[in-house]
Amino acid sequence: MVSSHARDSQALKEANGAEMEKEKPTVRVSGRFDGGNPKSASHITSAGNSTFIVRPTWENDPGRALGLGFAVMVENTGPGPAPLEVRVDWGTTQHMEYKRVYYLNREGEEDWSELEAAVEGQIASLKVNVGRGVSYLSLSPMYNYSNYLAFVDALRQRPEARLDLVGKSRLGREIWLIRVPPKPAPDAEGIFFQCRNNACDSAGNFMIDGMVRFLFSGDREAEELMRRFIFCFLPMTNPDGVFDGLERNTAVGNGAHLATMNTAPDPAHDAIRGTLEAVRPRVFVNLHNWMIPNVDGLLCNDELYARRLSDLLPPVGRIPKRYHREWYSSAITEVTERGDDTIYPISKLAELHKESGGTWKDFCREGFDARAMSVEFPWRGRTIDDMGNLGAALLQSVCEIRKGEQ
């Protein structure tokens, strides 16, 4: 026979056990995955009540970069949705205007939800309910090195494409060149697209995905373009920076990055340069996504492409159709601002690019007399489908302008 004291003791233990189970944390936050930042567990601390303080890793002096790398994995092991607060401590108040919007994705779902943060000083705070299982919270929709390798593997199965390994990064990650079609006409002109010079610019991968889907679609225009041009893609030029979830890349050092020519010796940089010298494209397009909301950037080497692209590109997503345009001119001697347009004098390019050494579009203009440009399409107000559609529209628009020049 069990005494009343024993029964009471057992009941107390069960009650305490149930209470402890209630208090056991069901939400964990980590950056230790492909594309995650911060990787170090010491940069993520719990403040209790499913609140976490996250300090993203800066690859260089914060004064030399925007520090736009942040992505964490959230694991909810509870029975249902759980509240979560993440306080992103950026370590500086610089550029906080670019760190007000974040993106949430539940593993297995295709798209990302846009979230507005409460910003106070150097901290951006987000409060969300996360479903059971794994979710990802990031400053931009993620496209990591593993996603890229899966994209490459899928294209290997397609007879419409040719793939060449053109180099490896400092840490041995692969840099692939994709050509469509694999056997172009003898007089086909090369049109070259590359992305992820800045590791944080994930939009370029979704744009290239949309371009390739269009070319493989069987659409009459796509077939005609593949008879006239050869399309070359470098979809991930900075795989180390992408894997580490950085804005740029620790390997290149001194605040330099793979979008400019003044870069410390780096095999990824060498792979880009060697590939461009081998292909010698007639048109070069570098794909980026700046954080400036509500305006797209068309940073071209000549006025024709800046003006025609702004006419040809359709509005995509919830942002208004508005462009900041840039081009070079031999008719002026000083940098000239005209509303949303900025014109740079060719005579002063060497002085203007003294620190950077110029960009890849300058390299292509000077080396191959190519039409060259960088485009900046921000994520704000856009989905990954929007970026794919924008990529297909950009490819068609560039080809339309080039056909008019031939």
C-alpha positions as CSV (number, residue, x, y, z in Angstrom):
1,M,0.0,0.0,0.0
2,V,1.4,3.4,-1.0
3,S,1.3,6.1,1.6
4,S,-0.3,9.5,1.0
5,H,3.2,11.1,1.4
6,A,4.6,8.9,-1.4
7,R,1.6,9.7,-3.6
8,D,2.1,13.4,-3.0
9,S,5.8,13.1,-3.7
10,Q,5.2,11.3,-6.9
11,A,2.6,13.9,-8.0
12,L,5.0,16.7,-7.2
13,K,7.7,15.1,-9.3
14,E,5.3,14.6,-12.2
15,A,4.1,18.2,-11.9
16,N,7.7,19.5,-11.8
17,G,8.6,17.3,-14.8
18,A,5.7,18.7,-16.8
19,E,6.7,22.2,-15.9
20,M,10.3,21.6,-16.9
21,E,9.1,20.2,-20.2
22,K,7.1,23.3,-20.7
23,E,10.1,25.5,-20.1
24,K,12.4,23.4,-22.3
25,P,13.3,25.5,-25.3
26,T,11.6,24.3,-28.5
27,V,13.2,26.8,-30.9
28,R,16.9,26.9,-31.8
29,V,18.7,29.3,-34.1
30,S,22.0,28.5,-35.9
31,G,24.1,29.9,-38.8
32,R,26.1,26.7,-39.3
33,F,24.9,25.7,-42.8
34,D,25.7,26.5,-46.4
35,G,25.0,30.2,-46.8
36,G,24.5,30.8,-43.1
37,N,25.9,33.8,-41.2
38,P,27.1,33.9,-38.5
39,K,28.8,30.5,-38.5
40,S,30.1,30.8,-34.9
41,A,27.7,29.7,-32.2
42,S,29.2,32.5,-30.0
43,H,27.6,35.1,-32.2
44,I,24.1,33.8,-31.4
45,T,22.9,34.1,-27.8
46,S,19.6,33.3,-26.2
47,A,17.9,36.1,-24.2
48,G,15.1,33.8,-23.0
49,N,11.5,33.4,-24.1
50,S,12.4,32.3,-27.6
51,T,14.4,35.6,-28.1
52,F,17.8,35.4,-29.7
53,I,20.5,38.1,-30.3
54,V,22.4,37.5,-33.5
55,R,25.7,39.3,-34.5
56,P,26.4,38.8,-38.2
57,T,30.1,38.2,-39.2
58,W,31.8,41.1,-41.0
59,E,34.5,40.0,-43.4
60,N,36.4,43.3,-43.3
61,D,36.3,46.6,-41.5
62,P,32.7,47.7,-41.4
63,G,33.7,51.1,-42.8
64,R,34.8,49.4,-46.1
65,A,31.7,47.3,-46.7
66,L,27.9,47.4,-46.2
67,G,28.0,44.2,-44.2
68,L,24.9,42.7,-45.9
69,G,25.4,39.1,-44.9
70,F,22.9,37.5,-42.6
71,A,21.0,34.2,-42.7
72,V,20.0,31.8,-39.9
73,M,18.3,28.5,-39.7
74,V,15.4,28.2,-37.1
75,E,14.4,24.8,-35.9
76,N,11.1,24.5,-34.0
77,T,10.8,21.1,-32.3
78,G,7.6,21.9,-30.5
79,P,4.1,20.5,-31.4
80,G,3.0,23.5,-33.4
81,P,3.8,27.1,-34.3
82,A,6.0,29.0,-31.9
83,P,6.8,32.7,-31.3
84,L,10.3,33.8,-32.2
85,E,12.1,37.2,-31.7
86,V,15.4,37.7,-33.4
87,R,17.4,40.8,-32.7
88,V,20.1,41.3,-35.3
89,D,22.9,43.4,-33.9
90,W,24.8,44.7,-36.8
91,G,27.5,46.3,-34.6
92,T,27.2,49.7,-36.3
93,T,24.5,52.1,-37.3
94,Q,26.0,52.5,-40.7
95,H,23.7,51.6,-43.6
96,M,20.8,50.5,-41.3
97,E,18.4,51.9,-43.9
98,Y,19.3,48.8,-46.0
99,K,18.6,46.4,-43.1
100,R,14.9,47.0,-42.4
101,V,13.4,44.2,-44.5
102,Y,14.1,40.5,-44.1
103,Y,12.8,37.2,-45.6
104,L,11.4,34.1,-44.1
105,N,11.1,30.7,-45.7
106,R,9.8,27.4,-44.4
107,E,11.9,24.4,-45.6
108,G,10.1,22.7,-48.5
109,E,8.3,25.9,-49.6
110,E,9.4,27.7,-52.7
111,D,8.9,31.4,-51.9
112,W,9.9,33.8,-49.2
113,S,7.7,36.0,-47.0
114,E,8.8,39.7,-46.6
115,L,9.1,40.9,-43.1
116,E,9.6,44.5,-41.8
117,A,11.9,44.9,-38.8
118,A,11.7,47.4,-36.0
119,V,15.0,49.2,-36.1
120,E,16.6,51.0,-33.1
121,G,20.2,52.1,-33.5
122,Q,22.3,49.2,-34.7
123,I,19.7,46.5,-33.9
124,A,16.9,45.3,-36.2
125,S,14.2,43.2,-34.3
126,L,11.9,40.7,-35.9
127,K,9.0,39.0,-34.3
128,V,7.4,36.1,-36.1
129,N,5.6,32.8,-35.6
130,V,7.6,29.9,-37.0
131,G,6.0,26.6,-37.9
132,R,7.1,23.2,-36.7
133,G,10.3,22.0,-38.4
134,V,13.0,24.1,-40.1
135,S,12.7,27.7,-41.4
136,Y,15.2,30.2,-42.7
137,L,15.5,33.9,-41.9
138,S,17.7,36.0,-44.2
139,L,18.4,39.5,-45.4
140,S,17.6,38.4,-48.9
141,P,16.0,35.2,-50.3
142,M,18.8,32.6,-50.2
143,Y,20.4,30.8,-53.1
144,N,23.4,28.9,-51.7
145,Y,26.3,26.9,-53.1
146,S,24.3,23.6,-52.8
147,N,21.5,25.2,-54.8
148,Y,24.0,26.2,-57.5
149,L,25.5,22.7,-57.7
150,A,22.0,21.2,-58.1
151,F,21.3,23.7,-60.9
152,V,24.6,22.6,-62.6
153,D,23.8,18.9,-62.2
154,A,20.4,19.4,-63.7
155,L,21.8,21.1,-66.7
156,R,24.3,18.3,-67.3
157,Q,21.3,16.2,-68.3
158,R,20.2,18.7,-71.0
159,P,21.5,18.4,-74.5
160,E,20.8,22.1,-75.1
161,A,23.7,23.1,-72.8
162,R,27.4,22.7,-72.6
163,L,29.1,22.9,-69.2
164,D,32.8,23.5,-68.5
165,L,34.6,23.7,-65.2
166,V,36.6,26.9,-65.7
167,G,38.2,27.1,-62.2
168,K,37.9,26.6,-58.5
169,S,37.9,29.0,-55.6
170,R,40.6,29.4,-53.0
171,L,38.8,26.8,-50.9
172,G,38.2,24.4,-53.8
173,R,34.6,25.2,-54.7
174,E,33.6,24.9,-58.4
175,I,33.1,27.7,-60.9
176,W,31.2,26.5,-64.0
177,L,30.6,28.1,-67.4
178,I,27.3,27.2,-69.1
179,R,26.9,27.7,-72.8
180,V,23.5,27.6,-74.6
181,P,23.3,26.3,-77.3
182,P,26.3,23.9,-77.1
183,K,27.0,24.1,-80.8
184,P,26.3,27.7,-81.9
185,A,26.3,28.9,-85.5
186,P,29.8,30.1,-86.8
187,D,28.7,33.7,-86.8
188,A,26.8,33.6,-83.4
189,E,27.7,36.5,-81.1
190,G,28.4,35.9,-77.5
191,I,26.1,37.4,-74.8
192,F,27.6,36.9,-71.3
193,F,25.8,37.0,-68.0
194,Q,27.5,36.5,-64.6
195,C,26.5,36.9,-61.0
196,R,27.5,36.6,-57.4
197,N,30.6,38.8,-57.6
198,N,29.1,40.2,-54.4
199,A,28.2,37.0,-52.6
200,C,25.0,38.6,-51.1
201,D,23.4,39.3,-54.5
202,S,21.2,36.2,-54.8
203,A,18.8,37.7,-57.3
204,G,21.2,37.0,-60.1
205,N,20.9,33.2,-59.7
206,F,17.1,33.4,-59.9
207,M,17.4,35.6,-63.0
208,I,19.7,33.2,-64.7
209,D,17.3,30.4,-63.8
210,G,14.5,32.3,-65.6
211,M,16.8,33.0,-68.6
212,V,17.6,29.3,-69.0
213,R,14.0,28.2,-68.6
214,F,13.0,30.7,-71.3
215,L,15.7,29.4,-73.7
216,F,14.6,25.8,-73.0
217,S,10.9,26.6,-73.3
218,G,10.5,25.9,-77.1
219,D,9.2,29.4,-77.6
220,R,9.7,30.6,-81.1
221,E,11.6,33.7,-80.1
222,A,13.9,31.6,-77.8
223,E,14.7,29.3,-80.8
224,E,15.4,32.2,-83.0
225,L,17.7,33.8,-80.4
226,M,19.7,30.6,-80.0
227,R,20.3,30.5,-83.8
228,R,21.6,34.1,-83.6
229,F,23.5,34.2,-80.3
230,I,25.4,32.0,-77.9
231,F,24.5,32.6,-74.3
232,C,27.2,32.2,-71.7
233,F,26.6,32.1,-68.0
234,L,28.9,32.2,-64.9
235,P,26.2,31.7,-62.2
236,M,28.5,31.8,-59.2
237,T,31.8,33.6,-59.3
238,N,32.3,33.8,-55.6
239,P,31.3,30.4,-54.1
240,D,33.4,30.8,-50.9
241,G,31.7,34.1,-50.1
242,V,28.3,32.5,-50.8
243,F,28.9,29.5,-48.7
244,D,30.0,31.7,-45.8
245,G,27.0,33.9,-46.1
246,L,29.1,37.1,-46.6
247,E,28.5,40.3,-48.5
248,R,31.8,39.8,-50.3
249,N,34.6,37.3,-49.5
250,T,37.2,37.0,-46.7
251,A,39.8,35.6,-49.2
252,V,40.2,38.8,-51.3
253,G,40.9,41.1,-48.3
254,N,41.3,44.8,-47.8
255,G,37.6,45.5,-48.7
256,A,38.1,44.6,-52.3
257,H,35.7,42.2,-54.0
258,L,35.2,40.2,-57.1
259,A,33.2,42.9,-58.9
260,T,36.3,45.1,-59.3
261,M,39.7,44.6,-60.9
262,N,41.9,45.7,-57.9
263,T,41.6,42.3,-56.1
264,A,44.3,40.5,-54.2
265,P,45.6,37.3,-56.0
266,D,42.6,35.0,-56.1
267,P,41.8,31.9,-58.2
268,A,38.1,32.9,-58.5
269,H,39.1,36.3,-60.0
270,D,41.5,34.5,-62.3
271,A,38.8,32.2,-63.5
272,I,36.5,35.1,-64.3
273,R,39.2,37.0,-66.3
274,G,40.4,33.9,-68.2
275,T,36.8,32.9,-69.1
276,L,36.0,36.4,-70.4
277,E,39.2,36.5,-72.4
278,A,38.4,33.1,-74.0
279,V,34.8,34.0,-74.8
280,R,35.3,37.7,-75.8
281,P,31.6,38.5,-75.6
282,R,30.0,41.2,-77.7
283,V,27.6,42.0,-74.8
284,F,28.4,41.6,-71.1
285,V,25.8,41.8,-68.3
286,N,26.7,41.6,-64.6
287,L,23.7,40.8,-62.4
288,H,23.3,42.4,-58.9
289,N,20.6,43.4,-56.4
290,W,21.3,46.5,-54.5
291,M,19.3,47.3,-51.4
292,I,17.9,50.6,-52.6
293,P,14.1,50.0,-52.6
294,N,11.7,51.0,-55.3
295,V,14.3,51.8,-58.0
296,D,16.2,49.5,-60.4
297,G,19.7,50.3,-61.6
298,L,20.9,50.3,-65.2
299,L,24.6,51.0,-65.0
300,C,25.7,50.9,-68.6
301,N,28.8,51.8,-70.6
302,D,26.8,53.6,-73.3
303,E,23.6,55.6,-73.4
304,L,21.9,53.4,-76.0
305,Y,21.5,50.4,-73.6
306,A,20.7,52.6,-70.6
307,R,17.8,54.3,-72.4
308,R,16.5,51.3,-74.4
309,L,16.5,48.9,-71.5
310,S,14.4,51.3,-69.5
311,D,11.9,51.4,-72.4
312,L,11.9,47.6,-73.1
313,L,11.9,46.1,-69.6
314,P,8.4,45.5,-68.2
315,P,7.4,46.4,-64.6
316,V,7.9,43.3,-62.4
317,G,6.7,42.9,-58.8
318,R,5.2,45.5,-56.6
319,I,7.7,48.2,-57.1
320,P,7.0,51.1,-59.5
321,K,8.9,51.1,-62.8
322,R,11.6,53.6,-62.0
323,Y,15.3,53.5,-63.0
324,H,18.6,55.1,-62.0
325,R,20.6,55.1,-65.2
326,E,24.3,55.6,-65.8
327,W,26.5,55.7,-68.9
328,Y,29.8,57.1,-70.1
329,S,30.2,60.0,-72.5
330,S,33.1,61.6,-74.4
331,A,31.1,64.8,-74.8
332,I,31.4,66.0,-71.2
333,T,34.4,66.7,-68.8
334,E,32.7,66.5,-65.4
335,V,30.3,64.0,-63.8
336,T,26.8,65.2,-64.7
337,E,23.5,64.5,-62.9
338,R,20.3,64.8,-64.8
339,G,17.4,63.7,-62.6
340,D,17.7,59.9,-62.2
341,D,20.6,59.8,-64.8
342,T,24.3,60.0,-64.0
343,I,26.8,60.5,-66.9
344,Y,30.5,59.9,-66.4
345,P,33.2,61.5,-68.7
346,I,35.3,58.9,-70.4
347,S,38.3,61.2,-70.0
348,K,38.2,60.8,-66.2
349,L,37.5,57.1,-65.9
350,A,41.0,56.3,-64.9
351,E,40.8,58.9,-62.1
352,L,37.3,57.8,-61.0
353,H,38.4,54.1,-60.9
354,K,41.7,54.7,-59.3
355,E,40.9,52.7,-56.1
356,S,38.8,49.9,-57.7
357,G,40.9,49.5,-60.9
358,G,37.6,49.5,-62.9
359,T,34.9,46.9,-63.1
360,W,34.3,43.8,-65.3
361,K,32.1,45.9,-67.6
362,D,35.1,48.3,-68.1
363,F,37.3,45.3,-68.7
364,C,35.0,44.0,-71.4
365,R,34.5,47.4,-73.0
366,E,38.3,48.1,-73.2
367,G,39.4,44.6,-74.0
368,F,36.7,43.4,-76.5
369,D,34.8,46.6,-77.4
370,A,31.8,44.9,-75.8
371,R,28.5,46.5,-74.9
372,A,28.7,46.1,-71.2
373,M,26.5,46.9,-68.2
374,S,25.7,46.0,-64.6
375,V,22.0,45.8,-63.5
376,E,20.7,46.3,-60.0
377,F,17.3,44.8,-59.3
378,P,16.4,44.9,-55.6
379,W,14.4,42.2,-53.9
380,R,12.0,44.6,-52.1
381,G,8.4,43.9,-53.3
382,R,9.5,40.9,-55.5
383,T,9.2,37.1,-55.4
384,I,11.6,34.5,-56.8
385,D,9.2,34.0,-59.7
386,D,9.4,37.8,-60.3
387,M,13.2,37.6,-60.5
388,G,13.0,34.7,-62.9
389,N,10.6,36.6,-65.1
390,L,12.7,39.7,-64.9
391,G,15.8,37.6,-66.0
392,A,14.0,36.3,-69.1
393,A,12.8,39.8,-69.9
394,L,16.3,41.2,-69.5
395,L,17.8,38.6,-71.9
396,Q,15.2,39.3,-74.5
397,S,15.6,43.1,-74.2
398,V,19.4,42.9,-74.5
399,C,19.0,40.8,-77.6
400,E,16.5,43.1,-79.1
401,I,18.9,46.1,-78.7
402,R,21.8,44.1,-80.1
403,K,19.9,43.0,-83.1
404,G,19.2,46.6,-83.9
405,E,23.0,47.2,-83.9
406,Q,24.0,44.3,-86.2
